Amino acid sequence: MPPATPSRLAYIDWMRGLACLLMFQTHCYDAWLGGDARNSTFFMWSQLGGTLPAPLFLFLAGISFALVTDKLRRRGLPIRQIAHVTIRRGAEILVLGLLFRLQEFVLAWGWAPWTDLFRVDILNTIGLSMIFMGLLCWIVLAIARGARLMLGLTAVATALAISLLTPLLWTTWRPGWLPWPLESYIDGVHNLGQPQAWLFPIFPWSAFAFAGLAVGFLLLSDWARARGAGTFLLAGMGGVLLIYIARWVDHRPQQLYAAYDFWHTSPNFFLIRVGMLLAILATAYMWCRWGAGQRGFSPLIQLGQTSLLVYWVHIEFVYGRFSILPKRAQNIHTASLGLLVIFVAMVALSVVRTKFKGQGAKLVPKVRTPQGADVAT
């Protein structure tokens, strides 16, 4: 399948764009709807759709991490250097997450509590997950000498381990002896005394990144390359099967955990969402290869190319001081118009960012070159 732009895979960008769209609608309706609209079936379904963006972003981070790691390995880079490059990128994302929290605190100065500075958000978890994936790949590459199968199996085992430990770390095994800013990275407790479902701690969220890492190495395998599109079809079918298996296990009378929370910590719900991610992956691939995914301009692919930027910017215009609509005071019609404005504005911002990306570096030599001197191009 031809990439949307050099070195980019269209179906991955399309999935990131889908995650952005779902994120926009979830945030807009949550921030702006008020009165009876917040008790409507419409609002319930909009928030249910909001359970997908975070898994999508983490899952795609894992796939991209596998692609980058394999690319660096094929270039012949030493294992230590591969680890340095990938772990450093994770650290950069983590720092950006911390800076984002600082920015939001400053913009909300006067009414935001200082504890917001330590909120564990999705960028924090993506950054930490990348660091952990870098460490895992470093260890496996040092032992197995680049075996994709071993990397994939280890990633699967890690994802399952994180998912299975989550119910315990949220209840009976809670690390309450840690300061709450550190404990929050494990179970999302924040400063509220109990784990909070609206935060993004390592358990269970980083499991989606390791699931994506496993899928990424699967797609890179010789077996998958030989079967081409058939690999994605099998992945989609496997995802549907995984959903049915997880639902069947969930309905068994036997339970492993004393405290069972299906919607927040259950390994069965984790498997269901991984199955959905695999089905979306297959659909995105087929849409971009045989459908209209790459015919003309694709807003979703465009958003996917600058997902970090549009995530960063839209928050302030939806939840922040510069919200384009009064919060908790709109009906469904008005909030939907606001959502349309946010979507169009973020696509436009993405286009501008893509168009002028790298232009600053091109201007530097021209500025510094003495007048009349020849400039090599």
C-alpha positions in Angstrom: 0.0 0.0 0.0 1.5 3.4 -0.9 2.1 5.6 2.1 0.1 8.9 2.4 3.4 10.8 2.5 7.0 9.5 2.4 7.7 7.1 5.4 4.1 7.4 6.7 1.5 4.6 6.7 -1.9 5.9 5.7 -3.9 3.5 7.8 -2.0 4.4 11.0 -2.5 8.1 10.4 -6.2 7.4 9.6 -6.6 5.5 12.9 -4.9 8.4 14.8 -7.3 10.8 13.1 -10.2 8.6 14.1 -9.0 8.8 17.7 -8.8 12.6 17.4 -12.4 12.8 16.1 -13.7 10.5 18.9 -11.7 12.6 21.4 -13.2 15.9 20.1 -16.8 14.7 20.4 -16.2 13.2 23.9 -14.6 16.3 25.2 -17.0 18.8 23.5 -20.2 17.1 24.7 -18.7 16.5 28.2 -17.6 20.1 28.6 -20.6 21.9 27.0 -23.8 19.9 27.5 -25.9 20.9 30.5 -29.3 20.3 32.0 -31.4 17.4 30.7 -28.9 16.9 27.9 -26.4 15.4 30.3 -28.9 12.7 31.3 -29.8 11.8 27.7 -29.0 8.6 25.9 -27.1 10.7 23.4 -24.7 11.9 26.0 -24.3 8.3 27.3 -23.3 7.0 23.9 -21.0 10.0 23.3 -19.1 9.2 26.5 -19.0 5.5 25.7 -17.3 6.4 22.4 -14.8 8.3 24.6 -13.4 4.9 25.9 -11.7 4.4 22.5 -9.3 7.3 21.9 -6.8 6.6 24.7 -6.5 2.9 23.8 -6.1 3.9 20.2 -3.4 6.4 20.9 -1.5 3.9 23.1 -2.0 1.0 20.7 -0.7 3.0 17.7 2.2 4.2 19.8 3.1 0.6 20.3 2.8 -0.3 16.6 4.9 2.8 15.6 7.5 1.9 18.3 7.9 -1.6 16.7 8.3 0.0 13.2 11.0 2.4 14.5 12.8 -0.2 16.5 12.9 -2.6 13.5 14.0 0.1 11.2 16.9 1.1 13.4 17.9 -2.5 13.8 17.9 -3.1 10.1 20.2 -0.1 9.7 22.7 -2.0 11.8 22.7 0.4 14.8 24.0 -1.1 18.0 21.4 -2.3 20.5 22.5 0.3 23.1 22.0 3.1 20.5 18.6 1.8 19.5 17.6 1.8 23.2 19.0 5.3 23.6 17.0 6.7 20.7 13.7 5.1 21.6 13.9 5.7 25.3 14.8 9.3 24.8 11.8 9.8 22.6 9.6 8.4 25.4 11.3 10.7 27.8 10.5 13.7 25.5 6.8 12.8 25.4 6.8 12.4 29.2 8.3 15.9 29.6 5.8 17.3 27.1 3.0 15.8 29.3 4.4 17.5 32.4 4.7 20.8 30.4 1.2 20.5 29.3 0.0 20.2 32.8 2.0 23.2 33.8 0.5 25.2 30.9 -3.0 24.3 31.9 -2.3 25.2 35.5 -1.0 28.6 34.5 -3.9 29.3 32.1 -6.3 28.4 34.8 -4.5 30.4 37.4 -6.8 31.4 40.3 -9.3 28.5 40.2 -7.2 25.4 39.3 -5.9 23.5 42.4 -2.1 23.0 42.6 -2.7 19.3 42.6 -3.6 19.5 38.9 0.2 19.8 38.3 0.5 16.1 39.2 -2.5 14.8 37.3 -1.6 11.6 35.3 -2.8 12.4 31.8 -2.6 10.4 28.6 0.7 12.1 27.4 2.4 11.0 30.7 1.3 7.4 30.2 2.4 7.3 26.5 5.8 8.7 27.4 6.3 6.2 30.2 5.0 3.3 28.1 7.5 4.2 25.4 10.3 4.2 28.0 9.2 0.8 29.3 8.9 -0.6 25.7 12.4 0.7 25.0 13.8 -1.1 28.0 12.0 -4.3 27.1 13.2 -4.2 23.5 16.8 -3.5 24.8 16.7 -6.6 27.0 15.1 -8.9 24.5 17.5 -7.7 21.6 20.5 -8.3 23.9 19.3 -11.9 24.6 17.6 -13.0 21.4 19.7 -11.0 18.9 16.8 -9.3 17.1 14.2 -12.2 16.9 10.9 -10.5 16.1 9.0 -13.5 17.4 10.6 -13.2 20.8 9.9 -9.5 20.9 6.3 -10.0 20.0 5.7 -12.8 22.5 7.4 -10.8 25.3 5.2 -7.8 24.5 2.1 -10.0 24.6 3.2 -11.4 28.0 3.8 -7.9 29.3 0.4 -6.6 28.2 -1.4 -9.6 29.8 0.7 -9.2 33.0 -0.2 -5.5 33.3 -3.9 -6.3 32.7 -4.0 -9.1 35.3 -2.2 -7.1 38.0 -4.5 -4.0 37.5 -7.4 -5.2 39.7 -5.1 -6.1 42.5 -3.1 -2.8 42.4 -6.4 -0.8 42.4 -7.7 -2.7 45.5 -5.9 -5.2 47.8 -2.3 -4.5 46.6 -2.6 -0.7 46.4 0.8 0.9 47.1 -0.6 3.3 49.6 2.8 3.7 51.2 3.9 5.8 48.2 3.4 9.6 48.1 0.2 10.1 46.2 1.8 11.8 43.1 3.8 8.6 42.6 1.1 6.2 43.5 -1.2 7.9 41.0 1.1 6.7 38.2 0.3 3.1 39.3 -3.4 3.3 40.1 -4.6 6.8 39.4 -5.4 7.6 43.0 -4.4 11.3 42.6 -5.0 13.1 46.0 -8.6 11.7 46.4 -7.9 8.5 48.4 -9.3 6.1 45.8 -8.2 5.2 42.2 -10.0 7.5 39.7 -11.3 6.1 36.4 -10.8 9.4 34.6 -7.0 9.3 34.9 -4.5 7.3 32.9 -2.2 5.3 35.2 0.3 2.7 34.0 -2.1 0.0 35.2 -4.0 -0.8 33.0 -3.4 1.8 30.2 0.2 0.9 29.2 -1.0 -2.6 28.4 -2.5 -1.2 25.2 0.9 0.1 24.2 2.5 -3.3 24.7 -0.4 -4.9 22.7 0.3 -2.5 19.9 4.0 -3.4 20.1 3.2 -7.1 19.7 1.0 -6.3 16.7 3.7 -4.1 15.2 6.3 -6.9 15.3 3.7 -9.3 13.9 3.1 -7.0 10.9 6.9 -6.9 10.3 7.3 -10.7 10.4 8.1 -12.5 7.2 4.9 -14.5 7.6 2.8 -11.4 7.7 4.6 -9.8 4.8 4.1 -12.9 2.6 0.4 -12.7 3.2 0.0 -8.9 2.7 -3.6 -7.8 3.1 -4.6 -11.3 4.4 -2.7 -10.5 7.6 -4.9 -7.6 8.4 -8.0 -9.6 7.6 -6.9 -12.3 10.0 -6.1 -9.7 12.6 -9.7 -8.3 12.3 -11.2 -11.8 12.5 -9.0 -12.6 15.5 -10.1 -9.4 17.1 -13.8 -10.3 16.8 -13.0 -13.8 18.2 -11.2 -12.2 21.1 -14.2 -10.1 21.9 -16.5 -13.2 22.1 -14.0 -15.1 24.2 -13.6 -12.3 26.6 -17.3 -11.9 26.9 -17.7 -15.6 27.5 -15.1 -15.6 30.2 -16.7 -12.6 31.9 -20.0 -14.4 32.2 -18.5 -17.4 34.0 -19.5 -17.6 37.6 -15.9 -18.1 38.8 -14.0 -14.9 39.4 -10.3 -14.5 40.1 -10.6 -11.2 42.1 -12.3 -10.4 45.3 -13.2 -6.9 43.9 -14.3 -7.0 40.3 -14.8 -3.8 38.2 -15.6 -4.7 34.6 -15.6 -1.2 33.2 -12.3 0.0 34.7 -9.9 -2.8 35.8 -11.2 -6.0 34.3 -8.8 -8.0 32.1 -11.9 -9.1 30.2 -12.8 -5.6 29.3 -9.1 -5.0 28.3 -9.3 -8.0 25.9 -12.6 -6.7 24.5 -11.0 -3.4 23.7 -7.9 -5.0 22.2 -10.3 -7.0 20.0 -12.0 -3.8 18.9 -8.6 -2.2 18.2 -7.7 -5.2 15.9 -11.0 -4.9 14.1 -10.5 -1.1 13.6 -6.9 -1.8 12.4 -8.2 -4.2 9.7 -11.0 -1.8 8.7 -8.6 1.2 8.5 -6.2 -0.8 6.3 -8.9 -1.9 3.9 -10.5 1.6 3.8 -7.1 3.2 3.0 -6.2 0.5 0.4 -9.4 -0.3 -1.4 -11.9 2.4 -0.1 -11.9 6.1 -0.3 -9.4 6.6 2.5 -6.8 8.1 0.3 -8.9 9.6 -2.5 -8.4 13.3 -2.4 -8.0 15.1 0.9 -8.6 13.0 4.0 -9.4 15.0 7.2 -8.7 12.0 9.4 -5.3 11.2 7.8 -4.4 14.9 8.1 -5.3 15.0 11.8 -3.4 11.8 12.4 -0.2 13.4 11.1 -0.4 16.1 13.8 -2.3 14.3 16.6 -0.1 15.7 19.4 -0.6 19.3 18.2 -4.4 19.1 17.9 -4.7 17.3 21.2 -2.6 20.0 22.9 -4.5 22.9 21.3 -8.1 21.8 21.4 -8.2 21.2 25.2 -8.0 24.9 26.0 -10.8 25.8 23.6 -13.1 23.1 25.0 -12.3 22.8 28.7 -10.1 25.8 29.4 -10.5 29.5 30.0 -10.8 30.1 26.3 -13.7 27.7 25.7 -15.6 28.7 22.6 -19.0 28.0 24.4 -20.1 28.4 28.0 -19.5 25.2 29.8 -22.3 22.9 31.1 -25.0 25.2 29.6 -25.6 24.0 26.0 -28.2 21.7 24.3 -27.2 19.0 21.9 -27.7 21.1 18.8 -25.5 24.0 20.0 -22.8 21.7 21.3 -22.8 19.8 18.0 -22.2 23.1 16.1 -19.3 23.8 18.5 -17.9 20.4 17.8 -18.0 21.1 14.1 -16.1 24.4 14.7 -13.5 22.6 16.7 -13.1 19.8 14.1 -12.7 22.3 11.2 -10.4 24.5 13.2 -8.1 21.6 14.1 -8.0 20.3 10.6 -7.0 23.8 9.4 -4.3 24.0 12.1 -3.1 20.6 11.1 -2.8 21.6 7.4 -0.9 24.8 8.3 1.4 22.8 10.6 2.1 20.2 7.8 2.6 22.8 5.1 5.1 24.9 7.1 6.9 22.0 8.9 10.6 22.5 8.4 10.3 25.8 6.7 12.1 27.5 9.6 15.2 25.4 9.0 15.2 26.3 5.3 15.1 30.0 6.1 18.0 30.0 8.5 20.8 29.6 5.8 19.2 32.3 3.7 19.1 34.7 6.6 22.7 34.0 7.5 24.1 34.1 3.9 25.8 37.4 3.0 24.0 39.3 0.3 25.1 38.3 -3.2 26.7 35.0 -2.1 25.8 31.8 -4.0 23.5 29.5 -2.1 23.9 25.8 -2.9 20.5 24.0 -3.3 
